[in-house]
């Protein structure tokens, strides 16, 4: 999609009602749904994180960016994600966290990003994080500088590819909930995006489909 055409939709995107759980459920395996019924947030007291869903022009076409995390001992090792990370004491808000972490992880400074709006938070049981996603846009083509300690790769893809319903699929995999189960996912080039990132992508996609 032409980026200038996309910009014309921003005012409507700012006002559009979010589909929230309806969109999240499209990318949620039954095993997670069962687990979530037993979660008491007052008891588990989740940690907080924030991520940036960043759209920008590349060769005049609207693009999105994801990162592949480095391999490390942890539940999110090597996974595909949005730029972002945990809330620090000095952060003024969840939005501040998303902007700061995007700068640290992929080298895009806060002044390069116009935050459009917050999206619906997603809980990640294996790491006990509540993640707050934000949609942002940059009006210029971006050149990413990934932090080698955290980011193994950058995945840029055009919005028209993201909006294609053919990228929705199901992949059999092992998760924190169960072994060898069918997990809804987005297939973006050679990457399978599932879990919390897929849930956030689903809400973004369903919202964009209403206004584009």
Secondary structure, 3 states (H helix, E strand, C coil): CEHHHHHCCHHHHHHCCCCCHHHHHCCCCHHHHHHHHCCCHHHHCCEEEEEEEEEEEECCEEEEEEEEECCCCCCCCCCEECEEEECCCCCCCHHHHHHHHHHHHHCCCHHHCEEEEECCCEEECCCCEEEEEEEEEECCCCCCCCCCCCEEEEEEEEHHHHCCHHHEEEEEECCCCCCCEEEEEEEECCEEECHHHHHHHHHHHHHHHHHC
